Amino acid sequence: MGFFKSLFTGKEETEEEKQEQQKQNQFDVFKYDGIQAQRIGKIDYALECFRRALDLQDDTETRVIYANALIAKDDLEAGAAQLEKVREKDPENIDVLLTLADLYFQLEQYEQMETLCNAALQVDDKVAATHYLLAKMYKAKGDMINAVAQCTLAITKQQDAPYADAYYLRAQLLMEMQQYTEAQADVDVILQLDEENDEYLMLKGECCEALQKSEEAKECYLKVKELNPYITKAYIRLGAILMAEGKKEEAAKIVEEGLQLAPDELKNVNGEYTNVEQEMRDAYKTMDPLGFNVGI
């Protein structure tokens, strides 16, 4: 490098410049080794490379990559700490603000989350995702009215396509508030986007049940069972509808099927029953037409 510099500029490279170039070369090696290691799944080695690179140079792109790697490893607090350093240098970066807000939501640090969402609104109040995050926060805090309001703002501000996550969250909130007709309307919107989404279908079934549309509810639960046989709640709800119709044997058969399909998934590490399995067993005992408790 020194030879070429002197050839074209007529100046020799100083010792300080040589050291700076060497430092830059080391930084590049650590950064791109880390990226390559991350691509092939060597996360611990990648993290060490990123740390060494950042020791050499405070590079925003590398710090964001490092933060994302920490988050991918489920080290949310460390990832948030790195993104806070990015925010110090670029306080109006919407992507960083919202990523941090979501991390604080997962960490149940709602005060910090709200501060970041408000900061994001100050930068650009047209971003729908900010309102969706605030809706999740209000729901977690039990403030259903504000959660619905924020979902509505998110839906309104998402112009290019329906905001499926916001519709789904609002539908869940409306169900909890016993506004079943409004909840079903929201679910119908997102089912038009993804008609085989088992979560949407499950919620649609619950809406229909609440509105005493038992045939529609059964159709939803049967489709859920077909798409994902491990959603045990679908068997319980189907059984409950069949019981209400006086079809006790059919109800017991459906719930027993749910018990037999995924017994391992329903047990925790101690071999005890989970709440879901216990609910299914209780449901089966209620529905067992002969009183034999077959299979349990």
BAFI-3210 file (N, C-alpha, C; in Angstrom, 3 decimals, decimal comma, padded with zeros to 6 digits):
// residues 296
n [1|2|3|4|5|6|7|8|9|10|11|12|13|14|15|16|17|18|19|20|21|22|23|24|25|26|27|28|29|30|31|32|33|34|35|36|37|38|39|40|41|42|43|44|45|46|47|48|49|50|51|52|53|54|55|56|57|58|59|60|61|62|63|64|65|66|67|68|69|70|71|72|73|74|75|76|77|78|79|80|81|82|83|84|85|86|87|88|89|90|91|92|93|94|95|96|97|98|99|100|101|102|103|104|105|106|107|108|109|110|111|112|113|114|115|116|117|118|119|120|121|122|123|124|125|126|127|128|129|130|131|132|133|134|135|136|137|138|139|140|141|142|143|144|145|146|147|148|149|150|151|152|153|154|155|156|157|158|159|160|161|162|163|164|165|166|167|168|169|170|171|172|173|174|175|176|177|178|179|180|181|182|183|184|185|186|187|188|189|190|191|192|193|194|195|196|197|198|199|200|201|202|203|204|205|206|207|208|209|210|211|212|213|214|215|216|217|218|219|220|221|222|223|224|225|226|227|228|229|230|231|232|233|234|235|236|237|238|239|240|241|242|243|244|245|246|247|248|249|250|251|252|253|254|255|256|257|258|259|260|261|262|263|264|265|266|267|268|269|270|271|272|273|274|275|276|277|278|279|280|281|282|283|284|285|286|287|288|289|290|291|292|293|294|295|296]
n.u [000,828|001,888|003,886|002,389|000,981|003,021|003,911|001,810|001,145|003,429|004,137|005,248|003,696|002,704|003,663|001,518|-000,634|-000,259|-000,796|-003,461|-004,615|-004,066|-005,631|-008,151|-008,234|-008,231|-010,644|-012,444|-011,984|-012,884|-015,579|-016,709|-016,066|-017,651|-020,234|-020,282|-019,990|-022,352|-024,195|-023,808|-024,614|-022,952|-023,208|-022,140|-019,424|-019,732|-020,786|-018,595|-016,796|-018,116|-018,065|-015,307|-014,806|-016,271|-014,878|-012,714|-013,762|-016,406|-018,978|-022,009|-023,600|-022,456|-022,991|-025,768|-026,141|-024,882|-026,570|-028,949|-028,127|-027,758|-030,387|-031,559|-030,472|-031,902|-031,141|-032,343|-032,080|-029,361|-029,314|-031,045|-029,530|-027,413|-028,783|-029,675|-027,358|-027,048|-029,272|-028,545|-026,735|-028,290|-031,040|-033,519|-034,142|-036,509|-036,841|-035,057|-036,117|-038,659|-037,987|-036,609|-038,725|-040,408|-038,758|-038,633|-041,290|-041,442|-039,815|-041,388|-041,173|-042,804|-042,936|-040,572|-041,033|-043,337|-042,321|-040,505|-042,238|-043,737|-041,698|-041,182|-043,584|-043,310|-041,325|-042,461|-045,732|-047,314|-046,780|-047,979|-047,251|-046,325|-048,599|-049,737|-047,919|-048,299|-050,933|-050,604|-049,186|-051,074|-053,029|-051,631|-051,449|-054,020|-055,770|-058,257|-059,853|-058,157|-056,389|-057,953|-058,479|-055,914|-055,350|-057,250|-056,287|-053,890|-054,879|-056,227|-054,138|-052,565|-052,171|-051,631|-052,356|-054,592|-054,006|-053,123|-052,252|-053,061|-055,839|-056,393|-055,576|-057,345|-059,756|-059,478|-059,456|-062,012|-063,576|-062,987|-064,241|-066,804|-068,001|-069,134|-070,124|-068,757|-066,179|-066,232|-066,495|-063,985|-062,368|-063,305|-062,289|-059,498|-059,469|-060,075|-057,657|-056,065|-057,233|-056,751|-055,595|-055,036|-055,277|-056,841|-059,171|-059,869|-060,529|-062,649|-064,473|-064,995|-066,191|-068,515|-069,713|-070,284|-072,178|-074,184|-074,164|-073,992|-073,524|-071,819|-069,696|-068,910|-068,015|-065,765|-064,121|-063,773|-062,312|-060,030|-059,096|-058,491|-056,463|-054,536|-053,988|-053,118|-054,121|-055,630|-057,762|-059,701|-060,905|-062,086|-063,956|-065,525|-066,539|-068,050|-070,083|-071,345|-072,220|-074,100|-075,953|-076,985|-075,574|-073,960|-072,243|-070,816|-069,583|-067,888|-066,225|-064,872|-063,398|-061,858|-060,326|-058,748|-057,230|-055,751|-054,231|-052,081|-050,517|-047,888|-047,092|-048,735|-047,847|-045,845|-042,351|-042,148|-043,892|-046,399|-049,857|-050,647|-052,406|-054,053|-054,265|-055,483|-057,872|-058,939|-059,180|-061,011|-063,144|-063,624|-064,393|-066,787|-068,237|-068,158|-070,018|-070,642|-069,533|-067,081|-064,627|-062,779|-059,530|-058,195]
n.v [-001,197|001,235|001,567|001,903|004,208|006,065|005,969|007,069|009,451|010,538|010,602|009,144|006,656|007,405|006,204|006,237|006,237|003,742|002,076|002,719|001,780|-000,918|-001,482|-001,007|-003,048|-005,292|-004,902|-005,222|-007,927|-009,248|-008,397|-009,419|-012,095|-012,702|-012,276|-014,275|-016,544|-016,401|-016,908|-019,608|-020,725|-020,684|-019,299|-018,428|-018,041|-016,080|-013,973|-013,397|-012,483|-010,153|-008,665|-008,215|-006,773|-004,442|-003,481|-002,483|-000,585|001,724|000,952|001,491|-000,196|-002,713|-002,929|-003,080|-005,504|-007,187|-006,797|-007,918|-010,561|-011,261|-011,026|-013,031|-015,164|-015,144|-013,438|-010,966|-008,652|-007,956|-007,502|-005,310|-003,431|-002,991|-001,864|000,442|001,915|002,392|003,986|006,253|007,455|007,821|009,086|009,354|007,207|005,254|002,459|001,381|002,466|001,211|-001,493|-001,653|-000,932|-003,145|-005,120|-004,278|-004,656|-007,452|-007,911|-006,999|-004,384|-001,855|000,912|001,969|001,051|002,489|005,069|004,937|004,371|006,736|008,477|007,560|008,269|011,006|011,350|010,286|010,217|008,633|005,977|002,803|000,572|001,506|002,159|-000,354|-001,676|-000,146|-000,873|-003,586|-003,218|-001,851|-003,842|-005,809|-004,498|-004,508|-002,562|-002,331|-000,610|001,488|-000,162|-001,211|001,203|001,931|-000,204|000,326|002,756|001,806|000,107|001,970|003,609|001,938|001,741|000,395|-002,337|-004,573|-004,558|-007,265|-008,338|-006,350|-006,324|-008,925|-008,797|-006,807|-008,141|-010,195|-008,655|-007,478|-009,760|-010,452|-008,339|-008,947|-008,182|-009,535|-009,593|-007,491|-008,444|-010,764|-009,578|-008,409|-010,702|-011,916|-010,219|-010,746|-013,443|-013,452|-012,781|-014,904|-017,816|-020,279|-020,076|-021,317|-020,108|-017,835|-019,095|-020,516|-018,457|-017,348|-019,437|-019,339|-016,839|-017,330|-019,306|-017,791|-016,143|-017,883|-019,370|-022,242|-024,189|-022,906|-022,488|-025,129|-025,891|-024,259|-025,246|-027,889|-027,517|-026,362|-028,536|-030,235|-028,815|-028,473|-030,828|-030,739|-028,686|-028,573|-027,296|-027,018|-029,539|-029,674|-027,563|-028,386|-030,752|-029,666|-028,297|-030,417|-031,849|-030,037|-030,311|-032,719|-034,926|-037,012|-039,274|-038,857|-036,489|-037,283|-038,992|-037,253|-035,633|-037,562|-038,359|-036,088|-036,236|-038,567|-038,027|-036,249|-036,900|-036,680|-034,054|-032,713|-033,004|-031,848|-031,378|-032,797|-034,813|-034,300|-033,282|-030,781|-027,611|-027,574|-030,282|-031,277|-029,956|-031,136|-033,761|-033,488|-032,585|-034,851|-036,726|-035,616|-035,964|-038,668|-041,262|-043,750|-043,870|-045,046|-043,876|-044,216|-044,772|-042,901]
n.w [000,000|000,841|-001,096|-003,491|-002,829|-002,610|-005,207|-006,729|-005,440|-004,605|-002,007|000,995|003,050|006,331|009,612|011,317|009,530|008,376|010,555|010,976|008,609|008,879|011,090|010,004|008,118|009,806|011,095|008,932|008,323|010,685|010,724|008,288|008,475|010,647|009,565|007,614|009,243|010,675|008,663|008,181|010,475|012,733|015,378|017,888|017,298|015,363|016,889|018,531|016,604|015,722|018,080|018,364|016,049|016,575|018,742|017,454|015,747|015,811|014,266|012,716|011,056|011,543|014,249|014,296|012,947|014,769|016,987|015,984|015,721|018,390|019,280|017,755|019,041|021,266|023,274|024,457|026,048|025,781|023,034|022,886|024,297|022,524|020,347|021,549|021,636|018,940|018,562|019,992|018,265|016,029|016,485|015,230|013,713|012,443|012,106|013,992|016,358|016,461|016,452|018,856|020,572|020,274|021,338|024,026|024,637|024,597|026,749|028,717|029,533|029,709|030,006|028,872|026,308|025,507|025,514|023,379|021,239|021,203|020,532|017,969|016,731|016,797|014,936|012,569|012,056|010,522|010,344|010,485|012,008|014,452|015,914|016,092|017,770|020,092|020,600|021,291|023,652|025,286|025,448|026,885|029,276|030,056|029,200|027,359|025,788|024,854|023,510|021,404|020,099|019,213|017,502|015,547|014,538|013,446|011,436|009,863|008,971|007,466|004,252|001,787|001,860|003,643|007,155|008,508|011,026|012,795|012,421|013,330|016,004|016,908|016,562|018,475|020,803|020,678|020,931|023,589|024,762|024,305|021,961|019,588|016,918|015,656|016,001|014,413|011,908|011,559|011,522|009,218|007,269|007,316|006,779|004,126|003,116|003,877|003,769|004,883|007,335|010,417|012,938|012,467|011,583|013,865|015,627|014,207|014,419|017,177|017,351|015,839|017,422|019,723|018,654|018,285|015,964|015,201|013,194|011,352|013,095|013,649|011,106|010,872|012,989|012,198|009,882|010,954|012,434|010,345|009,022|011,014|013,133|015,751|017,228|019,970|021,152|019,222|019,080|021,585|021,468|019,302|020,403|022,504|021,130|019,818|022,039|023,032|021,087|021,669|020,868|022,234|022,137|019,740|020,399|022,514|021,121|019,375|021,174|022,445|020,279|019,927|022,272|021,828|019,600|020,088|022,505|023,612|023,077|024,775|027,332|030,049|030,985|033,337|033,133|034,012|033,665|031,299|031,357|029,123|028,388|030,677|030,549|028,276|029,139|031,200|029,692|028,152|030,094|030,841|028,530|027,908|026,814|027,934|030,377|030,850|030,633|028,498|027,273|028,837]
ca.u [000,000|002,789|004,564|001,457|000,671|004,170|003,999|000,807|001,050|004,764|004,302|005,336|002,697|003,245|003,465|000,150|-001,525|-000,108|-001,511|-004,889|-005,013|-004,038|-006,810|-009,303|-008,196|-008,644|-012,087|-013,126|-011,873|-013,788|-016,975|-017,199|-016,010|-018,850|-021,394|-020,209|-020,250|-023,783|-024,921|-023,704|-025,135|-021,973|-023,630|-021,215|-018,227|-020,144|-020,904|-017,239|-016,242|-018,742|-017,539|-013,937|-014,898|-016,751|-013,774|-011,810|-014,441|-017,822|-019,646|-023,445|-024,092|-021,994|-023,680|-027,125|-026,006|-024,564|-027,800|-029,881|-027,612|-028,071|-031,833|-031,820|-030,055|-032,836|-030,542|-033,053|-031,532|-028,101|-029,663|-031,588|-028,425|-026,683|-029,622|-029,699|-026,163|-027,350|-030,236|-027,812|-026,117|-029,322|-032,251|-034,749|-034,231|-037,781|-036,657|-034,407|-037,082|-039,723|-037,384|-036,384|-040,024|-040,870|-037,929|-039,073|-042,574|-041,153|-039,203|-042,423|-040,743|-043,785|-042,664|-039,575|-041,687|-044,218|-041,455|-039,970|-043,336|-044,028|-040,592|-041,402|-044,692|-042,779|-040,549|-043,389|-046,974|-048,083|-046,326|-049,021|-046,674|-046,188|-049,895|-049,924|-047,129|-048,993|-052,105|-050,137|-048,827|-052,303|-053,665|-050,866|-051,739|-055,439|-056,515|-058,836|-060,368|-057,038|-055,821|-058,804|-058,271|-054,624|-055,519|-058,013|-055,357|-052,969|-055,637|-056,531|-052,922|-051,971|-052,891|-051,400|-053,021|-055,108|-053,000|-053,677|-051,957|-053,890|-057,213|-056,477|-055,511|-058,591|-060,789|-059,295|-059,892|-063,471|-064,123|-062,894|-065,210|-068,100|-068,538|-068,886|-070,400|-067,634|-065,008|-066,345|-066,248|-062,533|-061,813|-063,668|-061,360|-058,196|-059,652|-060,015|-056,239|-055,461|-058,395|-056,343|-054,863|-055,774|-055,579|-057,993|-060,347|-060,242|-061,210|-063,935|-065,343|-065,400|-067,157|-069,763|-070,309|-070,838|-073,358|-075,096|-074,129|-073,270|-073,091|-070,625|-068,617|-068,422|-067,239|-064,456|-063,320|-063,411|-061,245|-058,834|-058,650|-057,917|-055,223|-053,563|-054,632|-052,593|-054,807|-056,554|-058,957|-060,716|-061,615|-062,921|-065,090|-066,395|-067,230|-069,041|-071,228|-072,046|-072,920|-075,271|-076,921|-077,428|-074,800|-072,965|-071,237|-069,975|-068,780|-066,834|-065,302|-064,052|-062,457|-060,907|-059,415|-057,775|-056,325|-054,876|-053,375|-050,847|-050,296|-046,568|-047,047|-049,575|-047,245|-044,646|-041,147|-042,282|-044,885|-047,692|-050,751|-050,725|-053,768|-054,817|-054,599|-056,441|-059,162|-059,442|-059,581|-062,260|-064,190|-063,930|-065,145|-068,138|-068,925|-068,065|-071,420|-070,855|-068,951|-065,932|-063,375|-061,922|-058,319|-057,596]
ca.v [000,000|002,391|001,707|002,476|005,582|006,910|005,987|007,952|010,757|011,051|010,690|007,885|006,474|007,574|005,061|006,351|005,813|002,298|001,447|002,930|000,868|-002,267|-001,563|-001,124|-004,400|-006,222|-004,696|-005,852|-009,376|-009,695|-008,141|-010,321|-013,451|-012,832|-012,415|-015,611|-017,532|-016,346|-017,541|-021,076|-021,163|-020,652|-018,040|-017,991|-017,512|-014,835|-012,948|-013,020|-011,673|-008,831|-007,949|-007,769|-005,723|-003,212|-002,984|-001,761|000,524|001,874|000,962|001,318|-001,385|-003,898|-002,998|-003,565|-006,937|-007,808|-006,777|-008,906|-011,892|-011,477|-011,231|-014,360|-016,139|-014,923|-012,573|-009,735|-007,502|-007,569|-006,930|-003,969|-002,562|-002,618|-000,962|001,740|002,633|002,866|005,085|007,451|008,074|008,100|009,042|009,426|006,019|004,607|001,003|001,111|002,798|000,205|-002,772|-001,528|-000,950|-004,533|-005,843|-003,909|-005,323|-008,843|-007,885|-006,447|-003,066|-001,091|002,354|002,245|000,793|003,608|006,218|004,738|004,518|008,166|009,076|007,190|009,092|012,353|011,325|010,067|009,728|007,866|004,575|001,991|-000,389|002,148|002,023|-001,778|-001,959|000,467|-001,709|-004,764|-002,772|-001,593|-005,133|-006,447|-003,767|-004,662|-001,382|-002,801|000,507|002,096|-001,162|-001,206|002,477|001,891|-001,129|001,033|003,694|001,017|-000,344|003,146|004,176|000,984|002,080|-000,445|-003,637|-004,725|-004,857|-008,508|-008,484|-005,396|-006,840|-010,115|-008,354|-006,115|-009,164|-010,841|-007,692|-007,351|-010,989|-010,325|-007,312|-009,525|-007,530|-010,673|-009,270|-006,685|-009,330|-011,617|-008,755|-008,277|-012,002|-012,156|-009,453|-011,401|-014,752|-013,220|-012,741|-016,218|-018,609|-021,516|-019,746|-022,016|-019,188|-017,035|-019,969|-020,829|-017,285|-017,244|-020,418|-018,847|-015,768|-017,952|-019,927|-016,744|-015,598|-019,019|-019,907|-023,475|-024,888|-022,206|-022,746|-026,491|-025,882|-023,661|-026,140|-029,061|-027,118|-026,223|-029,904|-030,768|-028,094|-028,665|-031,726|-030,577|-027,600|-029,364|-026,522|-027,262|-030,757|-029,355|-026,741|-029,261|-031,626|-028,895|-028,037|-031,684|-032,138|-029,161|-030,843|-034,023|-035,986|-037,254|-040,251|-038,202|-035,502|-037,999|-039,526|-036,144|-035,208|-038,657|-038,282|-035,039|-036,740|-039,618|-037,547|-035,564|-037,031|-036,222|-032,602|-032,153|-033,207|-031,045|-032,186|-033,632|-035,846|-033,900|-032,780|-029,342|-027,113|-027,961|-031,705|-031,489|-029,479|-032,148|-034,940|-033,123|-032,554|-036,229|-037,364|-035,081|-036,407|-040,122|-041,723|-044,988|-043,734|-045,922|-043,081|-044,984|-044,160|-041,879]
ca.w [000,000|000,914|-002,392|-004,472|-002,447|-002,969|-006,663|-007,335|-004,769|-004,306|-000,556|001,739|004,094|007,676|010,498|011,831|008,452|008,243|011,667|010,744|007,543|009,455|011,953|009,107|007,543|010,855|011,269|007,801|008,463|011,753|010,332|007,245|009,036|011,474|008,682|007,017|010,299|010,987|007,562|008,252|011,764|013,828|015,996|018,939|016,636|014,717|017,927|018,936|015,511|015,749|019,259|018,069|015,030|017,213|019,570|016,559|015,063|016,161|012,966|012,947|010,355|012,274|015,545|014,037|012,645|016,055|017,783|015,419|016,051|019,808|019,374|017,197|020,065|022,374|024,296|024,114|026,774|025,148|021,740|023,131|024,699|021,312|019,556|022,240|021,186|017,585|018,705|020,444|017,090|015,023|017,307|014,451|012,867|012,775|012,218|015,278|017,415|016,541|016,859|020,302|021,243|020,288|022,310|025,368|024,846|024,951|028,077|029,602|030,002|028,943|030,054|027,824|025,023|025,175|025,205|022,038|020,279|021,107|019,769|016,568|016,239|016,587|013,683|011,464|012,669|009,535|010,356|011,119|012,963|015,770|016,596|016,400|018,971|021,234|020,875|022,040|024,990|026,051|025,736|027,958|030,512|030,368|028,766|026,103|025,000|024,137|022,600|020,208|019,419|018,516|016,375|014,517|013,903|012,617|010,263|009,046|008,391|006,530|003,034|000,612|002,005|005,008|008,178|009,054|012,462|013,544|012,376|014,181|017,399|017,253|016,691|019,784|021,814|020,605|021,511|025,048|025,155|023,950|020,757|018,715|015,515|015,184|015,958|013,236|010,725|011,415|011,128|007,817|006,427|007,203|006,146|002,680|002,776|004,138|004,156|005,550|008,556|011,471|014,036|012,051|011,554|015,247|016,176|013,513|015,045|018,489|017,084|015,413|018,616|020,586|017,967|018,167|014,600|015,520|011,984|010,870|014,059|013,418|009,856|011,160|013,820|011,383|008,972|011,798|012,731|009,111|008,724|012,090|014,100|017,101|017,938|020,793|021,493|018,194|019,463|022,746|021,043|018,513|021,344|023,251|020,249|019,613|023,292|023,105|020,127|022,158|020,229|023,273|021,692|018,735|021,122|023,239|020,124|018,882|022,214|022,627|019,135|020,235|023,303|021,322|018,511|020,478|023,950|024,034|023,021|025,825|028,649|030,304|031,204|034,522|032,895|034,549|032,642|031,103|031,501|027,936|028,444|031,753|030,038|027,356|029,912|031,882|028,673|027,765|031,182|030,780|027,311|027,756|026,841|028,692|031,701|030,988|030,536|027,591|026,731|029,684]
c.u [000,860|003,484|003,642|001,107|001,798|004,294|003,053|000,745|002,409|005,042|004,368|004,226|003,350|002,962|002,032|-000,864|-001,458|-000,896|-003,032|-005,414|-005,053|-005,266|-008,079|-009,375|-008,668|-010,155|-012,863|-013,116|-012,853|-015,255|-017,462|-017,034|-017,254|-020,099|-021,428|-020,522|-021,732|-024,598|-024,891|-024,053|-024,158|-022,142|-022,629|-019,939|-018,549|-020,212|-019,531|-016,584|-016,816|-018,231|-016,151|-013,925|-015,298|-015,730|-012,819|-012,457|-015,913|-018,620|-021,120|-023,985|-023,701|-022,731|-025,109|-027,105|-025,745|-025,813|-028,785|-029,440|-027,902|-029,555|-032,201|-031,444|-030,890|-032,210|-031,085|-032,466|-030,232|-028,355|-030,194|-030,481|-027,625|-027,492|-029,766|-028,483|-026,350|-028,287|-029,565|-027,217|-027,162|-030,693|-033,563|-034,889|-035,466|-037,617|-036,044|-035,380|-038,131|-039,187|-037,131|-037,698|-040,553|-040,061|-038,374|-040,453|-042,349|-040,545|-040,156|-041,981|-041,562|-043,528|-041,659|-040,193|-042,548|-043,418|-040,932|-041,051|-043,704|-042,944|-040,752|-042,526|-044,246|-042,000|-041,479|-044,666|-047,844|-047,713|-047,306|-048,466|-046,521|-047,472|-050,182|-049,149|-047,783|-050,235|-051,719|-049,799|-050,073|-053,025|-052,961|-051,151|-053,217|-056,306|-057,103|-059,301|-059,250|-056,381|-056,617|-058,583|-056,969|-054,656|-056,227|-057,131|-054,377|-053,647|-055,882|-055,299|-052,192|-052,741|-052,787|-052,119|-053,563|-054,019|-053,497|-053,459|-052,842|-055,353|-057,376|-056,463|-056,808|-059,731|-060,695|-059,788|-061,408|-064,160|-064,114|-063,906|-066,639|-068,795|-068,327|-069,115|-069,244|-066,363|-065,049|-066,070|-064,752|-061,901|-062,121|-062,733|-060,056|-058,306|-059,696|-058,564|-055,598|-056,547|-058,036|-055,471|-055,627|-056,123|-056,794|-059,275|-060,823|-061,013|-062,568|-064,932|-065,864|-066,402|-068,527|-070,477|-070,992|-072,103|-074,397|-075,248|-073,355|-072,778|-071,832|-069,435|-068,028|-067,578|-065,838|-063,571|-062,894|-062,273|-059,941|-058,239|-057,966|-056,553|-054,130|-054,181|-054,130|-053,169|-055,933|-057,837|-060,076|-061,548|-062,572|-064,155|-066,067|-067,218|-068,331|-070,282|-072,040|-072,815|-074,199|-076,366|-077,438|-076,672|-073,621|-071,865|-070,274|-069,054|-067,609|-065,769|-064,344|-062,990|-061,418|-059,880|-058,335|-056,767|-055,305|-053,887|-052,048|-050,575|-048,952|-046,495|-047,799|-048,997|-046,044|-043,499|-041,258|-043,301|-046,239|-048,558|-050,628|-052,176|-054,643|-055,217|-055,638|-057,838|-059,778|-059,923|-060,892|-063,427|-064,602|-064,771|-066,595|-068,932|-068,989|-069,472|-071,675|-070,268|-067,731|-064,603|-062,349|-060,706|-057,703|-057,241]
c.v [001,244|002,643|002,384|003,916|006,515|007,029|007,018|009,332|011,366|011,155|009,297|007,843|006,632|006,322|005,054|005,876|004,299|001,565|001,556|001,973|-000,577|-002,500|-001,738|-002,524|-005,447|-006,130|-005,419|-007,368|-009,883|-009,534|-009,189|-011,791|-013,717|-013,036|-013,810|-016,699|-017,572|-017,060|-019,058|-021,612|-021,209|-019,345|-017,537|-017,392|-016,175|-013,697|-012,457|-012,156|-010,262|-008,002|-007,395|-006,655|-004,397|-002,645|-002,134|-000,518|000,554|002,066|000,614|000,056|-002,661|-004,046|-003,501|-005,064|-007,719|-007,894|-007,826|-010,332|-012,235|-011,767|-012,618|-015,459|-016,001|-014,175|-011,157|-008,507|-007,022|-006,942|-005,518|-002,988|-002,092|-001,635|000,403|002,573|003,172|004,071|006,370|008,198|008,513|008,055|009,071|008,252|005,205|003,100|000,625|001,371|001,706|-001,171|-002,773|-001,601|-002,376|-005,376|-005,540|-004,491|-006,764|-008,949|-007,338|-005,142|-002,017|000,416|002,748|002,065|001,975|004,850|006,124|004,891|005,986|008,901|008,780|008,013|010,529|012,439|011,202|009,438|008,927|006,384|003,723|001,075|000,194|001,964|000,562|-002,170|-001,364|-000,342|-002,945|-004,387|-002,562|-002,893|-005,825|-005,786|-003,833|-003,485|-001,669|-001,649|001,161|001,125|-001,206|000,072|002,480|000,909|-000,430|002,051|002,959|000,580|000,815|003,650|003,222|001,087|001,027|-001,793|-003,737|-005,169|-006,072|-008,630|-007,566|-005,829|-008,021|-009,728|-007,669|-007,115|-009,879|-009,933|-007,575|-008,595|-010,916|-009,319|-007,710|-008,780|-008,485|-010,363|-008,483|-007,527|-010,207|-010,832|-008,598|-009,590|-012,298|-011,411|-010,226|-012,813|-014,622|-013,165|-014,122|-017,141|-019,906|-021,251|-020,329|-021,103|-018,321|-017,867|-020,318|-019,665|-017,087|-018,232|-019,948|-017,702|-016,357|-018,633|-018,903|-016,145|-016,689|-019,492|-021,224|-024,210|-024,249|-022,467|-024,132|-026,568|-025,329|-024,628|-027,395|-028,727|-026,923|-027,599|-030,536|-030,129|-028,374|-029,524|-031,567|-029,380|-028,232|-028,613|-026,752|-028,502|-030,473|-028,571|-027,560|-030,169|-030,909|-028,618|-029,301|-032,103|-031,329|-029,628|-032,224|-035,194|-036,367|-038,220|-039,623|-037,186|-036,170|-038,529|-038,443|-035,757|-036,296|-038,660|-037,235|-035,476|-037,716|-039,124|-036,988|-035,676|-036,484|-034,703|-031,957|-032,333|-032,300|-031,967|-033,099|-034,749|-035,517|-033,371|-031,265|-028,917|-027,563|-029,426|-031,957|-031,052|-030,511|-033,388|-034,679|-033,122|-033,977|-036,922|-036,893|-035,700|-037,918|-040,734|-042,935|-044,940|-044,560|-045,164|-043,798|-044,149|-043,109|-042,445]
c.w [000,000|-000,407|-003,412|-004,125|-002,856|-004,483|-007,266|-006,681|-004,505|-002,825|000,039|002,798|005,458|008,486|011,038|010,784|008,248|009,326|011,479|009,673|008,043|010,334|011,114|008,504|008,551|011,090|010,171|007,912|009,511|011,343|009,347|007,609|009,883|010,643|008,068|008,043|010,652|009,912|007,649|009,643|012,914|014,604|017,034|018,334|015,970|015,737|018,385|017,863|015,539|016,930|018,968|017,028|015,671|018,187|018,737|015,954|015,440|014,874|013,154|012,290|011,091|013,595|015,372|013,742|013,934|016,935|017,288|015,713|017,518|020,000|018,861|018,189|021,336|023,538|024,059|024,800|026,143|023,783|021,879|023,498|023,480|020,464|020,227|021,836|019,770|017,663|019,166|019,260|016,060|015,700|016,528|013,475|013,285|012,976|013,560|016,418|017,578|016,920|018,360|021,078|021,348|021,267|023,739|025,677|025,293|026,346|029,141|030,254|029,251|028,950|028,968|026,438|024,593|024,808|023,782|020,970|020,103|020,330|018,285|015,955|015,985|015,278|012,486|012,023|011,700|009,515|011,166|012,213|014,361|016,563|016,952|017,658|020,217|021,608|021,674|023,486|025,842|026,386|026,892|029,308|030,895|029,982|027,377|025,210|024,186|023,163|021,296|019,401|018,625|017,344|015,217|013,791|012,987|011,327|009,305|008,302|007,445|005,211|001,934|000,660|003,432|005,983|008,965|010,558|013,298|013,546|013,332|015,659|017,794|017,414|018,043|020,910|021,851|021,145|023,027|025,581|024,794|022,816|019,583|017,228|014,900|015,057|014,706|011,958|010,479|010,951|009,667|006,863|006,234|006,645|004,623|002,203|002,896|004,687|004,858|006,768|009,740|012,655|013,706|012,084|012,963|015,866|015,507|014,128|016,389|018,355|016,738|016,580|019,483|019,989|017,691|016,715|014,654|014,276|011,400|011,781|013,835|012,151|010,086|011,939|013,053|010,422|009,740|012,071|011,516|008,808|009,746|013,194|015,531|017,834|018,744|021,130|020,475|018,535|020,627|022,323|020,191|019,426|022,097|022,406|020,055|020,867|023,402|022,153|020,530|021,562|021,131|022,820|020,685|019,391|021,836|022,273|019,626|019,923|022,479|021,490|019,385|021,276|022,737|020,271|018,987|021,973|024,405|024,068|024,177|027,221|028,828|030,692|032,414|034,340|033,468|033,412|032,526|031,297|030,332|028,015|029,532|031,315|029,103|028,117|030,656|030,902|028,283|028,838|031,178|029,639|027,160|027,902|027,717|030,091|031,929|031,013|029,657|027,181|027,617|031,050]
res [m|g|f|f|k|s|l|f|t|g|k|e|e|t|e|e|e|k|q|e|q|q|k|q|n|q|f|d|v|f|k|y|d|g|i|q|a|q|r|i|g|k|i|d|y|a|l|e|c|f|r|r|a|l|d|l|q|d|d|t|e|t|r|v|i|y|a|n|a|l|i|a|k|d|d|l|e|a|g|a|a|q|l|e|k|v|r|e|k|d|p|e|n|i|d|v|l|l|t|l|a|d|l|y|f|q|l|e|q|y|e|q|m|e|t|l|c|n|a|a|l|q|v|d|d|k|v|a|a|t|h|y|l|l|a|k|m|y|k|a|k|g|d|m|i|n|a|v|a|q|c|t|l|a|i|t|k|q|q|d|a|p|y|a|d|a|y|y|l|r|a|q|l|l|m|e|m|q|q|y|t|e|a|q|a|d|v|d|v|i|l|q|l|d|e|e|n|d|e|y|l|m|l|k|g|e|c|c|e|a|l|q|k|s|e|e|a|k|e|c|y|l|k|v|k|e|l|n|p|y|i|t|k|a|y|i|r|l|g|a|i|l|m|a|e|g|k|k|e|e|a|a|k|i|v|e|e|g|l|q|l|a|p|d|e|l|k|n|v|n|g|e|y|t|n|v|e|q|e|m|r|d|a|y|k|t|m|d|p|l|g|f|n|v|g|i]
***
